Amino acid sequence: MIEVTEKAASELKTLLEQEDKSDLALRVFVAGVACSGIQYGLALDDEVSEDDVTMESNGIKLVMTKDIEKNFTEGSIDYIEDENGKGFLIRNPNAGGCGTCGGCH
């Protein structure tokens, strides 16, 4: 199961309320593939298709395709703030790396 941390859930709920879109789900999608493995993205979505899997964590509804759910069975969505900025961070311990760039360790 993917956990939405309390901090990420709080930020998302605030964002949804500000935009008056509390009924939307958070869609997890594949944004690309890099040396560090699959890169995921997030988007607000109001549509769920028959190919989607839905789940809920800390009051946030998550939506993703069945293909993504197979490879993203555990992990987290967090919200971080540091000297480099702030934003949502997706962690998938199963993403792995391809090992082709020679610089990944």
Chimera marker file (.cmm) of the C-alpha trace (Angstrom):
<marker_set name="trace">
<marker id="1" x="0.000" y="0.000" z="0.000" r="1" g="1" b="0" radius="0.5"/>
<marker id="2" x="1.144" y="3.514" z="-0.730" r="1" g="1" b="0" radius="0.5"/>
<marker id="3" x="1.139" y="5.783" z="2.286" r="1" g="1" b="0" radius="0.5"/>
<marker id="4" x="0.379" y="9.457" z="2.012" r="1" g="1" b="0" radius="0.5"/>
<marker id="5" x="2.186" y="10.937" z="4.994" r="1" g="1" b="0" radius="0.5"/>
<marker id="6" x="0.279" y="13.172" z="7.382" r="1" g="1" b="0" radius="0.5"/>
<marker id="7" x="2.242" y="16.221" z="6.192" r="1" g="1" b="0" radius="0.5"/>
<marker id="8" x="1.524" y="15.461" z="2.510" r="1" g="1" b="0" radius="0.5"/>
<marker id="9" x="-2.145" y="14.778" z="3.269" r="1" g="1" b="0" radius="0.5"/>
<marker id="10" x="-2.442" y="18.088" z="5.122" r="1" g="1" b="0" radius="0.5"/>
<marker id="11" x="-0.854" y="20.010" z="2.222" r="1" g="1" b="0" radius="0.5"/>
<marker id="12" x="-3.063" y="18.240" z="-0.319" r="1" g="1" b="0" radius="0.5"/>
<marker id="13" x="-6.244" y="18.867" z="1.662" r="1" g="1" b="0" radius="0.5"/>
<marker id="14" x="-5.355" y="22.562" z="1.966" r="1" g="1" b="0" radius="0.5"/>
<marker id="15" x="-4.665" y="22.768" z="-1.775" r="1" g="1" b="0" radius="0.5"/>
<marker id="16" x="-7.925" y="20.991" z="-2.633" r="1" g="1" b="0" radius="0.5"/>
<marker id="17" x="-9.930" y="23.253" z="-0.332" r="1" g="1" b="0" radius="0.5"/>
<marker id="18" x="-8.311" y="26.422" z="-1.734" r="1" g="1" b="0" radius="0.5"/>
<marker id="19" x="-9.140" y="25.315" z="-5.268" r="1" g="1" b="0" radius="0.5"/>
<marker id="20" x="-12.653" y="24.165" z="-4.203" r="1" g="1" b="0" radius="0.5"/>
<marker id="21" x="-11.857" y="20.707" z="-5.586" r="1" g="1" b="0" radius="0.5"/>
<marker id="22" x="-12.189" y="18.497" z="-2.513" r="1" g="1" b="0" radius="0.5"/>
<marker id="23" x="-13.806" y="15.734" z="-4.595" r="1" g="1" b="0" radius="0.5"/>
<marker id="24" x="-10.732" y="15.149" z="-6.793" r="1" g="1" b="0" radius="0.5"/>
<marker id="25" x="-8.357" y="12.219" z="-6.430" r="1" g="1" b="0" radius="0.5"/>
<marker id="26" x="-4.566" y="12.265" z="-6.587" r="1" g="1" b="0" radius="0.5"/>
<marker id="27" x="-3.438" y="10.369" z="-9.693" r="1" g="1" b="0" radius="0.5"/>
<marker id="28" x="-0.026" y="8.693" z="-9.686" r="1" g="1" b="0" radius="0.5"/>
<marker id="29" x="1.423" y="8.301" z="-13.190" r="1" g="1" b="0" radius="0.5"/>
<marker id="30" x="4.702" y="7.312" z="-14.833" r="1" g="1" b="0" radius="0.5"/>
<marker id="31" x="6.519" y="10.510" z="-15.789" r="1" g="1" b="0" radius="0.5"/>
<marker id="32" x="9.542" y="8.790" z="-17.316" r="1" g="1" b="0" radius="0.5"/>
<marker id="33" x="12.418" y="6.395" z="-16.757" r="1" g="1" b="0" radius="0.5"/>
<marker id="34" x="15.900" y="7.449" z="-15.656" r="1" g="1" b="0" radius="0.5"/>
<marker id="35" x="19.029" y="5.785" z="-14.295" r="1" g="1" b="0" radius="0.5"/>
<marker id="36" x="17.455" y="5.755" z="-10.861" r="1" g="1" b="0" radius="0.5"/>
<marker id="37" x="14.429" y="3.848" z="-12.188" r="1" g="1" b="0" radius="0.5"/>
<marker id="38" x="10.850" y="4.817" z="-12.883" r="1" g="1" b="0" radius="0.5"/>
<marker id="39" x="10.005" y="8.444" z="-12.183" r="1" g="1" b="0" radius="0.5"/>
<marker id="40" x="6.452" y="9.110" z="-11.010" r="1" g="1" b="0" radius="0.5"/>
<marker id="41" x="4.333" y="12.216" z="-11.237" r="1" g="1" b="0" radius="0.5"/>
<marker id="42" x="1.191" y="13.429" z="-9.471" r="1" g="1" b="0" radius="0.5"/>
<marker id="43" x="-1.911" y="15.154" z="-10.801" r="1" g="1" b="0" radius="0.5"/>
<marker id="44" x="-5.386" y="15.937" z="-9.552" r="1" g="1" b="0" radius="0.5"/>
<marker id="45" x="-8.009" y="13.912" z="-11.400" r="1" g="1" b="0" radius="0.5"/>
<marker id="46" x="-11.787" y="13.587" z="-11.361" r="1" g="1" b="0" radius="0.5"/>
<marker id="47" x="-12.019" y="10.534" z="-13.614" r="1" g="1" b="0" radius="0.5"/>
<marker id="48" x="-11.516" y="6.876" z="-12.760" r="1" g="1" b="0" radius="0.5"/>
<marker id="49" x="-11.510" y="4.316" z="-15.567" r="1" g="1" b="0" radius="0.5"/>
<marker id="50" x="-12.013" y="0.566" z="-15.372" r="1" g="1" b="0" radius="0.5"/>
<marker id="51" x="-8.230" y="0.127" z="-15.775" r="1" g="1" b="0" radius="0.5"/>
<marker id="52" x="-7.605" y="2.126" z="-12.587" r="1" g="1" b="0" radius="0.5"/>
<marker id="53" x="-6.998" y="1.030" z="-9.027" r="1" g="1" b="0" radius="0.5"/>
<marker id="54" x="-8.093" y="3.294" z="-6.196" r="1" g="1" b="0" radius="0.5"/>
<marker id="55" x="-6.989" y="3.372" z="-2.573" r="1" g="1" b="0" radius="0.5"/>
<marker id="56" x="-7.074" y="5.828" z="0.299" r="1" g="1" b="0" radius="0.5"/>
<marker id="57" x="-4.416" y="6.951" z="2.755" r="1" g="1" b="0" radius="0.5"/>
<marker id="58" x="-4.771" y="9.634" z="5.441" r="1" g="1" b="0" radius="0.5"/>
<marker id="59" x="-8.001" y="10.845" z="3.833" r="1" g="1" b="0" radius="0.5"/>
<marker id="60" x="-6.494" y="11.215" z="0.342" r="1" g="1" b="0" radius="0.5"/>
<marker id="61" x="-7.948" y="9.174" z="-2.509" r="1" g="1" b="0" radius="0.5"/>
<marker id="62" x="-5.217" y="7.788" z="-4.789" r="1" g="1" b="0" radius="0.5"/>
<marker id="63" x="-5.795" y="6.594" z="-8.358" r="1" g="1" b="0" radius="0.5"/>
<marker id="64" x="-3.384" y="4.765" z="-10.657" r="1" g="1" b="0" radius="0.5"/>
<marker id="65" x="-3.495" y="2.281" z="-13.503" r="1" g="1" b="0" radius="0.5"/>
<marker id="66" x="-3.266" y="-1.418" z="-12.713" r="1" g="1" b="0" radius="0.5"/>
<marker id="67" x="0.148" y="-1.516" z="-14.440" r="1" g="1" b="0" radius="0.5"/>
<marker id="68" x="1.566" y="1.076" z="-12.051" r="1" g="1" b="0" radius="0.5"/>
<marker id="69" x="-0.011" y="-0.585" z="-9.021" r="1" g="1" b="0" radius="0.5"/>
<marker id="70" x="1.815" y="-3.852" z="-9.833" r="1" g="1" b="0" radius="0.5"/>
<marker id="71" x="5.214" y="-2.118" z="-9.447" r="1" g="1" b="0" radius="0.5"/>
<marker id="72" x="4.245" y="0.368" z="-6.757" r="1" g="1" b="0" radius="0.5"/>
<marker id="73" x="2.879" y="-1.908" z="-4.055" r="1" g="1" b="0" radius="0.5"/>
<marker id="74" x="4.582" y="-0.088" z="-1.219" r="1" g="1" b="0" radius="0.5"/>
<marker id="75" x="6.035" y="3.340" z="-0.830" r="1" g="1" b="0" radius="0.5"/>
<marker id="76" x="5.044" y="6.809" z="0.194" r="1" g="1" b="0" radius="0.5"/>
<marker id="77" x="4.081" y="10.253" z="-0.934" r="1" g="1" b="0" radius="0.5"/>
<marker id="78" x="5.581" y="12.881" z="1.346" r="1" g="1" b="0" radius="0.5"/>
<marker id="79" x="5.797" y="16.668" z="1.425" r="1" g="1" b="0" radius="0.5"/>
<marker id="80" x="9.204" y="18.171" z="2.081" r="1" g="1" b="0" radius="0.5"/>
<marker id="81" x="10.493" y="21.670" z="2.730" r="1" g="1" b="0" radius="0.5"/>
<marker id="82" x="14.231" y="22.340" z="2.791" r="1" g="1" b="0" radius="0.5"/>
<marker id="83" x="16.836" y="24.796" z="1.535" r="1" g="1" b="0" radius="0.5"/>
<marker id="84" x="16.248" y="23.586" z="-2.042" r="1" g="1" b="0" radius="0.5"/>
<marker id="85" x="12.526" y="24.328" z="-1.982" r="1" g="1" b="0" radius="0.5"/>
<marker id="86" x="9.350" y="22.479" z="-1.186" r="1" g="1" b="0" radius="0.5"/>
<marker id="87" x="7.168" y="19.930" z="-2.886" r="1" g="1" b="0" radius="0.5"/>
<marker id="88" x="5.843" y="16.417" z="-2.954" r="1" g="1" b="0" radius="0.5"/>
<marker id="89" x="8.269" y="13.494" z="-2.932" r="1" g="1" b="0" radius="0.5"/>
<marker id="90" x="7.314" y="10.057" z="-4.211" r="1" g="1" b="0" radius="0.5"/>
<marker id="91" x="9.275" y="7.123" z="-2.806" r="1" g="1" b="0" radius="0.5"/>
<marker id="92" x="9.014" y="3.651" z="-4.346" r="1" g="1" b="0" radius="0.5"/>
<marker id="93" x="11.532" y="1.160" z="-2.932" r="1" g="1" b="0" radius="0.5"/>
<marker id="94" x="10.659" y="-1.224" z="-5.785" r="1" g="1" b="0" radius="0.5"/>
<marker id="95" x="11.527" y="1.243" z="-8.580" r="1" g="1" b="0" radius="0.5"/>
<marker id="96" x="15.149" y="0.111" z="-8.798" r="1" g="1" b="0" radius="0.5"/>
<marker id="97" x="17.703" y="1.473" z="-11.205" r="1" g="1" b="0" radius="0.5"/>
<marker id="98" x="18.683" y="0.391" z="-14.665" r="1" g="1" b="0" radius="0.5"/>
<marker id="99" x="22.420" y="0.434" z="-13.983" r="1" g="1" b="0" radius="0.5"/>
<marker id="100" x="23.286" y="1.737" z="-17.445" r="1" g="1" b="0" radius="0.5"/>
<marker id="101" x="24.612" y="5.182" z="-16.570" r="1" g="1" b="0" radius="0.5"/>
<marker id="102" x="27.540" y="3.993" z="-14.478" r="1" g="1" b="0" radius="0.5"/>
<marker id="103" x="27.003" y="6.794" z="-11.977" r="1" g="1" b="0" radius="0.5"/>
<marker id="104" x="24.236" y="5.254" z="-9.859" r="1" g="1" b="0" radius="0.5"/>
<marker id="105" x="25.225" y="3.604" z="-6.605" r="1" g="1" b="0" radius="0.5"/>
<link id1="1" id2="2" r="1" g="1" b="0" radius="0.2"/>
<link id1="2" id2="3" r="1" g="1" b="0" radius="0.2"/>
<link id1="3" id2="4" r="1" g="1" b="0" radius="0.2"/>
<link id1="4" id2="5" r="1" g="1" b="0" radius="0.2"/>
<link id1="5" id2="6" r="1" g="1" b="0" radius="0.2"/>
<link id1="6" id2="7" r="1" g="1" b="0" radius="0.2"/>
<link id1="7" id2="8" r="1" g="1" b="0" radius="0.2"/>
<link id1="8" id2="9" r="1" g="1" b="0" radius="0.2"/>
<link id1="9" id2="10" r="1" g="1" b="0" radius="0.2"/>
<link id1="10" id2="11" r="1" g="1" b="0" radius="0.2"/>
<link id1="11" id2="12" r="1" g="1" b="0" radius="0.2"/>
<link id1="12" id2="13" r="1" g="1" b="0" radius="0.2"/>
<link id1="13" id2="14" r="1" g="1" b="0" radius="0.2"/>
<link id1="14" id2="15" r="1" g="1" b="0" radius="0.2"/>
<link id1="15" id2="16" r="1" g="1" b="0" radius="0.2"/>
<link id1="16" id2="17" r="1" g="1" b="0" radius="0.2"/>
<link id1="17" id2="18" r="1" g="1" b="0" radius="0.2"/>
<link id1="18" id2="19" r="1" g="1" b="0" radius="0.2"/>
<link id1="19" id2="20" r="1" g="1" b="0" radius="0.2"/>
<link id1="20" id2="21" r="1" g="1" b="0" radius="0.2"/>
<link id1="21" id2="22" r="1" g="1" b="0" radius="0.2"/>
<link id1="22" id2="23" r="1" g="1" b="0" radius="0.2"/>
<link id1="23" id2="24" r="1" g="1" b="0" radius="0.2"/>
<link id1="24" id2="25" r="1" g="1" b="0" radius="0.2"/>
<link id1="25" id2="26" r="1" g="1" b="0" radius="0.2"/>
<link id1="26" id2="27" r="1" g="1" b="0" radius="0.2"/>
<link id1="27" id2="28" r="1" g="1" b="0" radius="0.2"/>
<link id1="28" id2="29" r="1" g="1" b="0" radius="0.2"/>
<link id1="29" id2="30" r="1" g="1" b="0" radius="0.2"/>
<link id1="30" id2="31" r="1" g="1" b="0" radius="0.2"/>
<link id1="31" id2="32" r="1" g="1" b="0" radius="0.2"/>
<link id1="32" id2="33" r="1" g="1" b="0" radius="0.2"/>
<link id1="33" id2="34" r="1" g="1" b="0" radius="0.2"/>
<link id1="34" id2="35" r="1" g="1" b="0" radius="0.2"/>
<link id1="35" id2="36" r="1" g="1" b="0" radius="0.2"/>
<link id1="36" id2="37" r="1" g="1" b="0" radius="0.2"/>
<link id1="37" id2="38" r="1" g="1" b="0" radius="0.2"/>
<link id1="38" id2="39" r="1" g="1" b="0" radius="0.2"/>
<link id1="39" id2="40" r="1" g="1" b="0" radius="0.2"/>
<link id1="40" id2="41" r="1" g="1" b="0" radius="0.2"/>
<link id1="41" id2="42" r="1" g="1" b="0" radius="0.2"/>
<link id1="42" id2="43" r="1" g="1" b="0" radius="0.2"/>
<link id1="43" id2="44" r="1" g="1" b="0" radius="0.2"/>
<link id1="44" id2="45" r="1" g="1" b="0" radius="0.2"/>
<link id1="45" id2="46" r="1" g="1" b="0" radius="0.2"/>
<link id1="46" id2="47" r="1" g="1" b="0" radius="0.2"/>
<link id1="47" id2="48" r="1" g="1" b="0" radius="0.2"/>
<link id1="48" id2="49" r="1" g="1" b="0" radius="0.2"/>
<link id1="49" id2="50" r="1" g="1" b="0" radius="0.2"/>
<link id1="50" id2="51" r="1" g="1" b="0" radius="0.2"/>
<link id1="51" id2="52" r="1" g="1" b="0" radius="0.2"/>
<link id1="52" id2="53" r="1" g="1" b="0" radius="0.2"/>
<link id1="53" id2="54" r="1" g="1" b="0" radius="0.2"/>
<link id1="54" id2="55" r="1" g="1" b="0" radius="0.2"/>
<link id1="55" id2="56" r="1" g="1" b="0" radius="0.2"/>
<link id1="56" id2="57" r="1" g="1" b="0" radius="0.2"/>
<link id1="57" id2="58" r="1" g="1" b="0" radius="0.2"/>
<link id1="58" id2="59" r="1" g="1" b="0" radius="0.2"/>
<link id1="59" id2="60" r="1" g="1" b="0" radius="0.2"/>
<link id1="60" id2="61" r="1" g="1" b="0" radius="0.2"/>
<link id1="61" id2="62" r="1" g="1" b="0" radius="0.2"/>
<link id1="62" id2="63" r="1" g="1" b="0" radius="0.2"/>
<link id1="63" id2="64" r="1" g="1" b="0" radius="0.2"/>
<link id1="64" id2="65" r="1" g="1" b="0" radius="0.2"/>
<link id1="65" id2="66" r="1" g="1" b="0" radius="0.2"/>
<link id1="66" id2="67" r="1" g="1" b="0" radius="0.2"/>
<link id1="67" id2="68" r="1" g="1" b="0" radius="0.2"/>
<link id1="68" id2="69" r="1" g="1" b="0" radius="0.2"/>
<link id1="69" id2="70" r="1" g="1" b="0" radius="0.2"/>
<link id1="70" id2="71" r="1" g="1" b="0" radius="0.2"/>
<link id1="71" id2="72" r="1" g="1" b="0" radius="0.2"/>
<link id1="72" id2="73" r="1" g="1" b="0" radius="0.2"/>
<link id1="73" id2="74" r="1" g="1" b="0" radius="0.2"/>
<link id1="74" id2="75" r="1" g="1" b="0" radius="0.2"/>
<link id1="75" id2="76" r="1" g="1" b="0" radius="0.2"/>
<link id1="76" id2="77" r="1" g="1" b="0" radius="0.2"/>
<link id1="77" id2="78" r="1" g="1" b="0" radius="0.2"/>
<link id1="78" id2="79" r="1" g="1" b="0" radius="0.2"/>
<link id1="79" id2="80" r="1" g="1" b="0" radius="0.2"/>
<link id1="80" id2="81" r="1" g="1" b="0" radius="0.2"/>
<link id1="81" id2="82" r="1" g="1" b="0" radius="0.2"/>
<link id1="82" id2="83" r="1" g="1" b="0" radius="0.2"/>
<link id1="83" id2="84" r="1" g="1" b="0" radius="0.2"/>
<link id1="84" id2="85" r="1" g="1" b="0" radius="0.2"/>
<link id1="85" id2="86" r="1" g="1" b="0" radius="0.2"/>
<link id1="86" id2="87" r="1" g="1" b="0" radius="0.2"/>
<link id1="87" id2="88" r="1" g="1" b="0" radius="0.2"/>
<link id1="88" id2="89" r="1" g="1" b="0" radius="0.2"/>
<link id1="89" id2="90" r="1" g="1" b="0" radius="0.2"/>
<link id1="90" id2="91" r="1" g="1" b="0" radius="0.2"/>
<link id1="91" id2="92" r="1" g="1" b="0" radius="0.2"/>
<link id1="92" id2="93" r="1" g="1" b="0" radius="0.2"/>
<link id1="93" id2="94" r="1" g="1" b="0" radius="0.2"/>
<link id1="94" id2="95" r="1" g="1" b="0" radius="0.2"/>
<link id1="95" id2="96" r="1" g="1" b="0" radius="0.2"/>
<link id1="96" id2="97" r="1" g="1" b="0" radius="0.2"/>
<link id1="97" id2="98" r="1" g="1" b="0" radius="0.2"/>
<link id1="98" id2="99" r="1" g="1" b="0" radius="0.2"/>
<link id1="99" id2="100" r="1" g="1" b="0" radius="0.2"/>
<link id1="100" id2="101" r="1" g="1" b="0" radius="0.2"/>
<link id1="101" id2="102" r="1" g="1" b="0" radius="0.2"/>
<link id1="102" id2="103" r="1" g="1" b="0" radius="0.2"/>
<link id1="103" id2="104" r="1" g="1" b="0" radius="0.2"/>
<link id1="104" id2="105" r="1" g="1" b="0" radius="0.2"/>
</marker_set>
